[in-house]
Amino acid sequence: MKGILEMDLNLQIYCYLVLCANVYSAPEFVTLKCEETVTGILNEDTILPCNLTTAKPSKLKYIELRKDDGHDTIVFKFDGSHNSRKAQNRIKLLSPDLQNISLVLQKTQLSDSGKYNYYLETNLGYKDVNIVLVVKAPYSLPKLVLVNLSETTKVVTCETTGYPSAQIHWTVDGKNLTLSSETKRKETAQGLISLTSTLPIIMSETDQEHIYTCAVWNEAERKYEARNSISISNVNQPIYNQQTEEKKRISLTVVGVVVGGLAAGIFLLGLLKFWRRRHPVRQFVEEAGNQMLKKFTQV
């Protein structure tokens, strides 16, 4: 009897150890690999690449994507049913393939930026990984405008819009002039960043043509994202001066009206003289008739 009890106890201990080992090693049967950092483009679809590998054929039971926004919000979940493959909060499975379990975030917005936790469960075990999503809006081609302040003093401005924060760098013929410029930032209604940089220019009469370049420096990626150039010289310079252009337009309009009026007057005067030369008798009769009618009315 004692031997039987010892055998039962040993069997229980063995089963307990086997059960604990299986529970402990369950996650080891499942390997989940996702991109740790993903960059998405504003208003475009973003893929969160993830791949699943298992020690043997398995069945995908559950997927959950949570956003670390202070409330640990569930933004997507999949329970294996056909209906759960539909987009939830603009998020859906990229493929029904068991190995490719990437998610697609449709029409990515700036508010989608942040840290996510991707959790999955199969009949062999479970895994979870963290993913950081960075959303950007590429900066637009810089718009350059040149304004004359005097014969030798000018100002060139550079405007561009994008996200996230960036810097404006100025160069002229390869020489860095950024420290001489002033850049202002403001947020648009869409949450983008609008940059306006102003660079004063003082030129002498002997200055030749120079190439001024405005470049957008992406601080996060440490690279130039967009740039544009303008050629400036004291001769044939591409100047934009709104007040000067408006005065020129008004002057041309006034001159056109005056010249047109003089031409019309000269034409009418010539026509009148021509008519009088062709009809002298008629003119005499009309004048005589007018005089007689005037005398008759006076009587």
Backbone hydrogen bonds, N-H to C=O, Kabsch-Sander energy under -0.5 kcal/mol:
donor,donor_aa,acceptor,acceptor_aa,energy
5,L,1,M,-2.2
6,E,2,K,-2.0
7,M,3,G,-2.0
8,D,4,I,-2.4
9,L,5,L,-2.4
10,N,6,E,-2.4
11,L,7,M,-2.4
12,Q,8,D,-2.4
13,I,9,L,-2.5
14,Y,10,N,-2.4
15,C,11,L,-2.7
16,Y,12,Q,-2.4
17,L,13,I,-2.3
18,V,14,Y,-2.6
19,L,15,C,-2.6
20,C,16,Y,-2.5
21,A,17,L,-2.3
22,N,18,V,-2.2
23,V,19,L,-2.4
24,Y,20,C,-2.6
25,S,21,A,-2.3
26,A,22,N,-0.9
28,E,25,S,-1.0
29,F,25,S,-0.6
29,F,26,A,-1.6
30,V,27,P,-1.4
31,T,53,T,-3.2
33,K,31,T,-0.5
33,K,51,N,-2.5
35,E,49,P,-1.8
38,V,132,V,-2.9
40,G,38,V,-0.5
40,G,134,V,-3.1
42,L,136,K,-2.4
43,N,108,T,-3.5
44,E,41,I,-2.2
46,T,105,L,-2.8
48,L,103,L,-3.3
51,N,33,K,-2.6
52,L,99,Q,-2.8
53,T,31,T,-2.5
55,A,29,F,-1.9
61,K,59,K,-0.5
61,K,121,E,-2.5
62,Y,121,E,-2.0
63,I,78,F,-2.5
64,E,119,Y,-2.9
65,L,76,F,-3.0
66,R,64,E,-0.5
66,R,117,N,-2.3
67,K,73,T,-3.1
68,D,115,K,-3.1
69,D,67,K,-1.9
73,T,67,K,-1.1
75,V,65,L,-2.5
75,V,73,T,-0.7
76,F,65,L,-1.3
78,F,63,I,-2.7
85,R,82,H,-1.5
86,K,83,N,-1.6
88,Q,91,I,-3.4
91,I,88,Q,-1.8
92,K,104,V,-1.7
94,L,102,S,-3.0
101,I,50,C,-1.1
101,I,99,Q,-1.1
103,L,48,L,-1.7
104,V,92,K,-3.1
105,L,46,T,-3.4
106,Q,90,R,-3.5
106,Q,104,V,-0.7
108,T,44,E,-2.4
112,D,109,Q,-1.6
113,S,110,L,-1.5
114,G,133,L,-2.3
116,Y,131,I,-3.6
117,N,66,R,-2.6
118,Y,116,Y,-0.5
118,Y,129,V,-3.2
119,Y,64,E,-3.0
119,Y,117,N,-0.6
120,L,127,K,-2.8
121,E,62,Y,-2.7
122,T,125,G,-3.6
123,N,59,K,-1.3
125,G,122,T,-0.7
127,K,120,L,-2.1
129,V,118,Y,-2.2
131,I,116,Y,-2.8
132,V,36,E,-2.9
133,L,114,G,-3.1
133,L,131,I,-0.6
134,V,38,V,-3.1
134,V,132,V,-0.5
135,V,133,L,-0.5
136,K,40,G,-2.7
137,A,163,Y,-2.6
140,S,161,T,-1.9
143,K,159,E,-2.7
144,L,142,P,-0.6
145,V,157,T,-1.8
147,V,155,V,-2.7
149,L,153,T,-2.3
150,S,153,T,-2.1
154,K,201,I,-3.1
155,V,147,V,-2.3
156,V,199,L,-2.2
157,T,145,V,-2.5
158,C,197,S,-2.5
159,E,143,K,-1.8
160,T,195,L,-1.9
162,G,193,I,-2.1
163,Y,137,A,-2.4
167,Q,217,W,-2.0
169,H,167,Q,-0.5
169,H,215,A,-2.8
171,T,213,T,-1.9
172,V,175,K,-2.4
173,D,211,I,-2.0
175,K,172,V,-2.3
177,L,170,W,-2.6
178,T,170,W,-0.7
180,S,177,L,-1.4
181,S,178,T,-1.7
182,E,198,T,-2.0
184,K,196,T,-2.8
186,K,194,S,-1.6
188,T,192,L,-2.5
191,G,188,T,-1.7
193,I,162,G,-3.3
194,S,186,K,-3.2
194,S,192,L,-0.5
195,L,160,T,-3.0
195,L,193,I,-0.5
196,T,184,K,-2.3
197,S,158,C,-2.7
198,T,182,E,-2.8
199,L,156,V,-2.5
201,I,154,K,-3.2
203,M,152,T,-3.1
203,M,201,I,-0.5
207,D,204,S,-1.4
210,H,232,I,-2.6
212,Y,210,H,-0.6
212,Y,230,I,-2.8
213,T,171,T,-3.1
214,C,228,N,-2.9
215,A,169,H,-2.7
215,A,213,T,-0.5
216,V,226,A,-3.5
217,W,167,Q,-3.1
217,W,215,A,-0.6
218,N,216,V,-0.6
218,N,223,K,-3.3
219,E,165,S,-0.7
219,E,217,W,-0.8
222,R,218,N,-1.3
223,K,218,N,-1.2
225,E,216,V,-2.9
226,A,216,V,-0.8
228,N,214,C,-2.1
230,I,212,Y,-2.4
232,I,210,H,-2.9
234,N,207,D,-0.6
239,I,237,Q,-1.9
240,Y,146,L,-2.3
241,N,239,I,-0.5
245,E,241,N,-2.3
246,E,242,Q,-2.2
247,K,243,Q,-2.4
248,K,244,T,-2.3
249,R,245,E,-2.0
250,I,246,E,-2.2
251,S,247,K,-2.5
252,L,248,K,-2.2
253,T,249,R,-1.8
254,V,250,I,-2.4
255,V,251,S,-2.5
256,G,252,L,-2.0
257,V,253,T,-2.1
258,V,254,V,-2.5
259,V,255,V,-2.6
260,G,256,G,-2.3
261,G,257,V,-2.4
262,L,258,V,-2.4
263,A,259,V,-2.2
264,A,260,G,-2.2
265,G,261,G,-2.3
266,I,262,L,-2.5
267,F,263,A,-2.0
268,L,264,A,-2.2
269,L,265,G,-2.4
270,G,266,I,-2.2
271,L,267,F,-2.2
272,L,268,L,-2.3
273,K,269,L,-2.2
274,F,270,G,-2.1
275,W,271,L,-2.2
276,R,272,L,-2.2
277,R,273,K,-1.9
278,R,274,F,-1.5
279,H,275,W,-1.2
283,Q,279,H,-1.4
284,F,280,P,-1.9
285,V,281,V,-2.9
286,E,282,R,-2.3
287,E,283,Q,-2.0
288,A,284,F,-2.5
289,G,285,V,-2.8
290,N,286,E,-1.9
291,Q,287,E,-1.8
292,M,288,A,-2.3
293,L,289,G,-2.3
294,K,290,N,-1.7
295,K,291,Q,-2.1
296,F,292,M,-2.4
297,T,293,L,-1.7
298,Q,294,K,-1.2
299,V,295,K,-1.6
